[in-house]
Amino acid sequence: MAWTTPHQEVVRAMVANGFGYALANVRPRTDTALDGRPLRRILLAGSPRPVRVGLVSLPRPKKTGLESAFELHCQNSITSEVLPGMVSLEQPRTTKRPRSGAQKS
């Protein structure tokens, strides 16, 4: 391992610019890095463990309205099949690069 960063977009930009590769357990919806360069996804073999998402709050007698609203939003938006902002494994999306000399239509 040559570099580490807590910022996924830094990793995506470095990979898109030819600085190695990355393994990730999430599938962002975009096929490009923030600088517009294309990325290519290759599914890993096997059955990776699912992403676990949790919600934590401070212990108090009653949740605030904002906490309750956010919890309800999460319950309505996140399922075992859907994580907002991510592509499901059942719907793989890949970026195809044109071959050298090929014209983009």
NUVO-613884 format. One record per atom (N, C-alpha, C, O): residue number from 0; atom name; x, y, z. Coordinates in pm, 1 decimal. Each point is the difference from the previous one (the first is absolute). Last residue first. Example, Ala and Ser with C-alpha at 12.3 -4.5 7.8 and 13.67 -1.06 7.14 Angstrom:
# NUVO-613884
num,atome,u,v,w
1,N,1285.0,-225.0,708.0
1,CA,82.0,119.0,6.0
1,C,-77.0,109.0,73.0
1,O,50.9,110.8,16.9
0,N,-21.9,-682.8,-23.9
0,CA,-89.0,119.0,0.0
0,C,90.0,120.0,0.0
0,O,103.6,-1.9,66.5
//
This chain:
# NUVO-613884
num,atome,u,v,w
104,N,-1939.7,890.0,-3088.0
104,CA,-120.4,39.3,-74.9
104,C,-94.5,79.7,85.3
104,O,-106.1,41.0,-47.1
103,N,666.0,-129.6,12.9
103,CA,-113.2,-1.4,91.0
103,C,-122.4,45.2,-77.3
103,O,4.6,102.1,-68.7
102,N,443.8,-353.8,-133.7
102,CA,-74.1,124.6,8.9
102,C,-115.8,-17.3,96.4
102,O,-67.7,-102.9,-1.1
101,N,567.3,-157.9,-23.5
101,CA,-144.1,-10.1,-21.0
101,C,-64.2,136.5,16.6
101,O,44.1,79.7,82.8
100,N,427.6,-184.9,-6.4
100,CA,-35.0,37.4,-136.5
100,C,-148.9,-6.0,-28.4
100,O,-43.7,43.1,-106.7
99,N,189.8,-325.9,507.8
99,CA,92.1,96.9,-59.3
99,C,-39.0,27.8,-143.1
99,O,-16.2,-92.7,-79.4
98,N,-374.6,-75.1,383.6
98,CA,130.3,-51.7,-39.1
98,C,81.2,111.2,-64.3
98,O,-54.9,98.4,-49.6
97,N,-317.0,7.4,425.9
97,CA,12.6,-25.4,-143.7
97,C,139.5,-51.6,-31.3
97,O,97.8,39.7,63.5
96,N,-333.8,-135.8,410.7
96,CA,86.3,98.1,-66.2
96,C,4.1,-30.0,-147.5
96,O,9.0,-116.4,-39.0
95,N,-385.2,14.8,434.9
95,CA,77.4,-58.0,-109.1
95,C,80.1,111.4,-65.1
95,O,-55.3,101.8,-41.8
94,N,-179.2,-197.1,547.6
94,CA,35.2,98.5,-100.7
94,C,83.2,-70.1,-105.2
94,O,99.6,-65.0,31.4
93,N,-492.1,-145.9,307.1
93,CA,142.0,15.7,-27.4
93,C,19.4,107.0,-106.2
93,O,-89.2,25.6,-80.9
92,N,-285.4,-262.6,458.0
92,CA,23.0,102.9,-100.6
92,C,148.8,11.1,-20.2
92,O,76.0,8.3,96.5
91,N,-468.2,-382.0,129.2
91,CA,135.4,50.5,-18.9
91,C,6.3,103.9,-110.7
91,O,-63.8,-14.0,-104.3
90,N,-311.5,-203.1,413.4
90,CA,-1.1,91.7,-113.2
90,C,139.9,55.5,-23.4
90,O,22.8,119.2,20.5
89,N,-120.3,-420.1,336.8
89,CA,-82.2,-58.8,-105.3
89,C,-0.6,86.3,-126.1
89,O,-38.1,-47.9,-106.8
88,N,252.1,180.1,515.1
88,CA,78.6,-102.2,-69.5
88,C,-77.5,-61.9,-114.9
88,O,59.6,-51.3,-94.6
87,N,-161.8,560.6,247.2
87,CA,-16.1,-135.7,52.7
87,C,84.1,-97.9,-80.8
87,O,33.7,26.6,-115.4
86,N,79.4,498.0,205.0
86,CA,-58.1,-86.3,-101.7
86,C,-9.8,-140.1,58.1
86,O,95.3,-48.7,60.8
85,N,-103.1,542.6,212.5
85,CA,78.5,-115.4,-41.9
85,C,-75.9,-79.1,-106.4
85,O,-122.8,5.8,-7.1
84,N,-55.2,381.8,239.9
84,CA,129.7,43.2,-51.2
84,C,87.9,-113.2,-49.1
84,O,108.1,25.7,-53.2
83,N,-483.2,-151.9,404.7
83,CA,0.6,119.2,-85.5
83,C,141.5,43.1,-38.3
83,O,91.1,2.3,82.8
82,N,-249.8,-493.6,9.8
82,CA,73.5,95.0,82.7
82,C,13.3,125.5,-85.8
82,O,74.2,-1.2,-98.2
81,N,-368.2,-498.0,84.1
81,CA,23.5,137.2,-45.8
81,C,74.7,80.1,105.3
81,O,-40.3,5.8,116.2
80,N,-96.1,-472.7,-59.3
80,CA,30.6,5.8,-143.1
80,C,41.7,138.8,-47.6
80,O,63.5,11.9,-104.8
79,N,-196.3,-114.0,555.7
79,CA,109.1,-94.8,-25.5
79,C,38.6,0.2,-147.8
79,O,108.3,-46.7,-35.2
78,N,-304.4,501.2,205.6
78,CA,-46.9,-138.1,16.0
78,C,118.8,-92.9,-22.8
78,O,111.2,45.9,-26.0
77,N,-251.4,516.9,104.9
77,CA,104.2,-102.9,-3.3
77,C,-63.1,-136.6,23.0
77,O,-71.3,-21.2,98.1
76,N,-194.3,429.8,-97.5
76,CA,89.6,10.4,-115.7
76,C,98.0,-115.4,-15.1
76,O,42.2,-30.9,-111.5
75,N,-370.8,103.5,477.6
75,CA,-74.6,-1.8,-125.8
75,C,90.0,-6.0,-123.1
75,O,-44.9,-41.2,-107.0
74,N,228.4,68.4,548.0
74,CA,-81.7,-121.7,-4.5
74,C,-73.8,-11.4,-132.8
74,O,-17.6,-110.0,-52.2
73,N,261.7,506.2,136.6
73,CA,89.9,-114.9,-20.6
73,C,-80.0,-129.7,-12.6
73,O,28.1,-82.0,-87.4
72,N,-268.9,472.1,197.8
72,CA,52.3,9.2,-136.7
72,C,89.1,-120.3,-32.0
72,O,-12.9,-60.3,-106.5
71,N,-137.0,105.2,546.2
71,CA,-108.8,-41.4,-88.1
71,C,44.6,2.8,-145.9
71,O,-30.9,-90.9,-77.0
70,N,333.6,256.8,393.4
70,CA,-17.3,-144.8,18.9
70,C,-108.8,-53.0,-92.5
70,O,17.8,-104.2,-63.0
69,N,42.8,569.0,78.2
69,CA,110.3,-65.3,-70.6
69,C,-10.6,-151.9,11.7
69,O,22.9,-71.2,-97.8
68,N,-337.1,330.5,334.9
68,CA,-21.2,14.5,-144.4
68,C,109.7,-70.4,-78.6
68,O,-28.1,-66.1,-99.9
67,N,70.5,82.8,570.3
67,CA,-111.9,-86.9,-39.1
67,C,-24.1,4.9,-150.7
67,O,-22.8,-103.2,-63.1
66,N,344.9,397.4,244.1
66,CA,44.8,-139.7,11.3
66,C,-109.2,-95.5,-47.3
66,O,26.8,-93.1,-76.0
65,N,-140.7,546.8,99.9
65,CA,94.6,-23.4,-108.3
65,C,50.4,-144.4,1.9
65,O,8.3,-64.4,-104.7
64,N,-283.5,213.0,456.8
64,CA,-76.4,-13.8,-124.4
64,C,89.7,-30.1,-118.5
64,O,-35.8,-79.0,-87.4
63,N,218.8,-78.9,558.4
63,CA,-43.4,128.1,-55.3
63,C,-81.3,-26.6,-126.2
63,O,2.9,-110.6,-53.9
62,N,11.0,-250.9,456.4
62,CA,73.9,46.0,-117.9
62,C,-52.0,136.5,-42.0
62,O,-116.3,33.9,22.1
61,N,108.0,-224.9,492.8
61,CA,-81.2,14.8,-121.5
61,C,86.9,50.8,-114.0
61,O,82.9,89.0,19.1
60,N,114.3,-218.1,405.2
60,CA,-136.7,-48.1,18.3
60,C,-84.7,6.6,-126.8
60,O,-81.2,-89.1,-25.0
59,N,605.3,17.3,-25.7
59,CA,-80.7,105.7,61.9
59,C,-143.8,-49.4,8.4
59,O,-39.0,-89.8,-74.7
58,N,573.2,-48.1,-122.8
58,CA,-109.9,-47.7,84.2
58,C,-70.9,120.2,64.5
58,O,62.9,81.6,67.4
57,N,174.8,-49.8,-556.0
57,CA,29.6,12.6,142.3
57,C,-117.4,-53.6,82.4
57,O,-115.7,15.2,-39.0
56,N,197.5,-223.1,-448.6
56,CA,-34.1,129.6,57.2
56,C,35.3,0.1,148.8
56,O,22.0,-105.0,60.4
55,N,40.3,-182.8,-576.6
55,CA,32.4,12.7,142.2
55,C,-40.5,139.1,47.5
55,O,18.5,98.9,-70.9
54,N,-79.1,-487.6,-355.6
54,CA,-31.8,135.4,41.5
54,C,19.9,7.1,150.9
54,O,-57.3,-79.4,74.5
53,N,241.5,-254.2,-519.6
53,CA,-63.8,17.8,129.8
53,C,-24.9,147.2,27.9
53,O,57.3,87.2,-65.4
52,N,83.9,-494.6,-337.3
52,CA,-23.5,141.1,27.3
52,C,-72.8,10.4,132.7
52,O,-95.1,-74.0,24.9
51,N,410.5,-293.3,-340.2
51,CA,-89.3,19.0,115.1
51,C,-9.0,148.6,29.5
51,O,101.5,68.6,12.4
50,N,20.7,-395.6,-466.0
50,CA,30.6,120.5,75.9
50,C,-101.8,11.0,113.0
50,O,-119.9,-16.8,-22.3
49,N,246.1,-474.4,-174.8
49,CA,-75.8,122.6,-29.1
49,C,46.6,116.2,86.7
49,O,57.1,-19.0,107.3
48,N,269.2,-387.2,-272.0
48,CA,-96.9,30.6,105.4
48,C,-73.6,128.3,-34.4
48,O,58.4,90.8,-59.1
47,N,132.8,-399.3,-340.1
47,CA,47.2,91.9,104.2
47,C,-110.0,27.7,102.8
47,O,-119.0,-6.0,-30.9
46,N,215.2,-396.5,-314.0
46,CA,-114.1,66.0,62.2
46,C,49.0,92.5,111.5
46,O,8.9,-40.6,115.8
45,N,241.3,-146.9,-600.5
45,CA,-41.7,-40.1,134.2
45,C,-119.8,76.8,49.2
45,O,-69.7,65.2,-77.8
44,N,418.9,157.2,-271.8
44,CA,-55.9,-134.9,7.6
44,C,-41.9,-30.1,143.2
44,O,49.2,61.8,94.3
43,N,-44.4,440.5,-305.3
43,CA,86.1,-97.0,66.4
43,C,-69.7,-135.2,2.7
43,O,-122.5,-7.1,10.1
42,N,52.3,411.1,-383.3
42,CA,-54.9,-67.9,116.7
42,C,101.4,-98.8,56.3
42,O,69.2,-69.4,-74.5
41,N,27.8,530.6,-188.6
41,CA,9.8,-143.6,-24.1
41,C,-50.0,-67.9,126.1
41,O,54.6,22.6,108.0
40,N,-59.3,501.5,-361.5
40,CA,-27.4,-89.2,113.0
40,C,12.1,-144.0,-45.6
40,O,-44.5,-36.8,-108.7
39,N,244.9,551.2,-49.5
39,CA,-53.0,-129.6,-42.0
39,C,-17.7,-86.5,122.0
39,O,89.4,-8.1,84.2
38,N,-56.8,574.1,-224.8
38,CA,38.8,-111.0,86.6
38,C,-61.8,-127.8,-54.7
38,O,-102.6,4.3,-67.8
37,N,232.5,530.5,-142.3
37,CA,-82.5,-119.9,17.8
37,C,61.8,-101.0,95.9
37,O,121.9,-8.6,14.2
36,N,-75.2,564.6,2.4
36,CA,62.9,-117.1,-62.7
36,C,-81.9,-125.3,29.5
36,O,-56.2,-13.2,108.7
35,N,-33.1,465.6,66.7
35,CA,-61.7,-38.1,-126.8
35,C,61.5,-121.0,-67.8
35,O,-52.5,-46.9,-101.0
34,N,142.0,257.1,545.9
34,CA,63.3,76.7,-107.4
34,C,-50.9,-40.0,-137.8
34,O,51.6,47.5,-101.2
33,N,-203.0,-269.2,502.3
33,CA,-40.7,140.7,5.1
33,C,63.3,84.5,-109.7
33,O,-56.6,102.2,-38.5
32,N,-6.3,-613.3,-77.8
32,CA,57.6,66.8,116.7
32,C,-43.1,146.6,-2.8
32,O,-56.3,46.1,-99.3
31,N,-245.4,-444.2,-125.5
31,CA,110.2,92.7,-23.3
31,C,50.2,54.9,133.3
31,O,-74.1,8.1,97.9
30,N,-315.0,-289.6,-175.6
30,CA,109.3,-75.1,-62.0
30,C,118.8,90.0,-30.9
30,O,88.9,-37.0,-76.6
29,N,-525.4,42.6,459.4
29,CA,71.0,61.2,-111.8
29,C,114.6,-87.2,-48.1
29,O,65.2,-69.5,78.1
28,N,-350.8,-45.8,301.2
28,CA,-78.0,6.2,-123.7
28,C,77.4,55.4,-118.6
28,O,-33.6,-31.2,-114.2
27,N,262.6,-246.6,534.4
27,CA,-59.2,131.1,-27.8
27,C,-68.9,1.5,-136.2
27,O,38.4,-74.2,-90.4
26,N,83.8,-331.5,421.9
26,CA,-4.2,29.0,-143.4
26,C,-66.3,135.8,-23.7
26,O,-121.6,6.0,-18.0
25,N,409.9,-315.8,430.9
25,CA,-114.2,81.6,-37.7
25,C,10.1,31.5,-149.2
25,O,108.0,-4.7,-58.9
24,N,230.7,-223.4,317.2
24,CA,-120.1,-80.0,21.4
24,C,-127.1,80.5,-25.3
24,O,-108.6,-41.0,41.2
23,N,649.0,49.3,-243.5
23,CA,-100.0,66.1,83.5
23,C,-122.1,-89.7,13.0
23,O,-28.7,-80.9,-88.3
22,N,583.3,141.2,-102.0
22,CA,-106.2,-95.7,30.1
22,C,-97.5,70.0,93.0
22,O,41.1,63.2,97.3
21,N,337.5,127.2,-484.8
21,CA,-56.4,0.3,135.4
21,C,-104.6,-110.5,10.3
21,O,-65.9,-34.2,-98.2
20,N,541.1,210.5,-213.3
20,CA,-137.9,-47.5,3.4
20,C,-47.4,3.0,143.8
20,O,78.8,21.5,92.2
19,N,333.0,261.8,-389.7
19,CA,-34.4,-128.3,59.9
19,C,-146.5,-35.6,-9.6
19,O,-69.6,38.6,-94.0
18,N,212.6,395.6,-73.5
18,CA,80.8,-30.8,117.7
18,C,-51.5,-127.1,67.2
18,O,-47.4,5.2,113.5
17,N,-138.0,243.1,-513.8
17,CA,103.6,-100.2,-22.5
17,C,88.4,-34.1,118.2
17,O,101.9,-66.8,-17.3
16,N,-503.9,363.6,-26.6
16,CA,117.6,62.0,-60.1
16,C,118.8,-95.2,-9.6
16,O,113.1,42.8,-23.2
15,N,-526.2,-172.3,223.8
15,CA,-37.8,48.3,-133.5
15,C,118.3,63.2,-73.2
15,O,3.5,2.1,-123.0
14,N,53.9,-135.2,574.0
14,CA,-14.4,-116.9,-86.7
14,C,-32.2,43.9,-142.7
14,O,57.9,-52.0,-95.4
13,N,-40.5,388.4,421.0
13,CA,133.7,-56.3,-22.1
13,C,-6.6,-120.4,-93.5
13,O,83.7,-13.6,-89.2
12,N,-489.9,212.6,221.3
12,CA,74.7,88.2,-90.0
12,C,138.3,-55.9,-29.0
12,O,46.8,5.9,-113.7
11,N,-317.9,-234.6,428.1
11,CA,-56.7,-12.0,-134.9
11,C,77.2,86.2,-100.3
11,O,25.3,-43.6,-112.2
10,N,92.0,80.2,568.3
10,CA,36.3,-132.0,-53.0
10,C,-48.8,-13.4,-143.6
10,O,75.7,-41.5,-87.8
9,N,-210.1,419.4,316.9
9,CA,144.0,9.4,-27.0
9,C,47.0,-131.3,-61.7
9,O,75.4,0.0,-97.3
8,N,-517.1,17.9,248.1
8,CA,16.6,70.9,-127.3
8,C,147.4,22.2,-34.6
8,O,34.7,7.1,-117.9
7,N,-162.4,-209.5,537.0
7,CA,-22.8,-88.7,-113.9
7,C,22.6,71.3,-133.2
7,O,50.9,-61.1,-93.9
6,N,166.5,160.1,585.0
6,CA,-88.7,63.3,-97.5
6,C,-12.1,-85.1,-126.7
6,O,94.9,-10.7,-77.7
5,N,196.6,-59.2,469.9
5,CA,-138.0,-25.3,40.6
5,C,-100.3,52.9,-101.6
5,O,-120.6,-17.1,18.2
4,N,632.1,-179.1,-110.3
4,CA,-74.6,123.4,21.2
4,C,-140.3,-36.0,47.0
4,O,-54.5,-102.2,-41.7
3,N,594.3,-107.3,-104.2
3,CA,-129.5,-17.7,65.8
3,C,-64.0,137.3,15.9
3,O,69.0,100.7,15.5
2,N,355.5,-373.7,-325.3
2,CA,-67.3,116.9,56.3
2,C,-125.2,-42.1,74.1
2,O,-60.4,-102.6,-31.5
1,N,363.6,-228.3,-140.8
1,CA,84.1,118.4,-11.9
1,C,-62.3,121.8,65.6
1,O,70.8,79.9,61.2
0,N,-76.6,-646.5,-16.6
0,CA,-84.8,116.0,0.0
0,C,90.1,123.2,0.0
0,O,86.2,15.5,86.5
//
